[in-house]
């Protein structure tokens, strides 16, 4: 037997133990049940500065991510991701999009693009996708409407792809603000656990 699959979850919620966190925990529980080593990163507790759009990280060619000059914990998080085989990206919907915590992280992923000055658009450094990803989101609106009319899932999917992951499933919880401390629901948690297992067992 080889080494255990490593699963890293990056959570952009402001509320620990809330709807999104409950679903992420269930995805990780399913992955752990299938033999994976799991780790969860709360962006709330992680020092990630805003991208200043200096574009220094985009100037050097090559497949490896560009080096950002900002001294914070972003490089540590990206090292974790690059050392894993599966990824969970999670954010609730705030004001029609991912949270500011998540957006700040997403903007820093420009380091995975090659974009020298004078070129009108960036090029993704690598199209390889050695990882699998599950996306988790929630909205006060009905799930179908939120998926159709907000960019949340698209943003999470594009971020997963930049991080070298192909999406194997999404858990989007609608009507998630009926109560202050609302449970995710049995069917949602069952789906999350199954997707966690799929992260590990699918080849």
Secondary structure, 3 states (H helix, E strand, C coil): CCCCCEEEEEECCCCCCCHHHHHHHHHHHHHHHCCCEEEEEEHHHCCCCCCCCCCHHHCCCCCCCCCCCCCCCHHHHHHHHHCCCEEEEEEEEECCEECHHHHHHHHHHHHHEECCCCCCCCEECCCCCCEEEEEEEECCCCHHHHHHHCCHHHHHHHHHHHCCEEEEEEEEECCCCCCCCCCCCHHHHHHHHHHHHHHHHCC
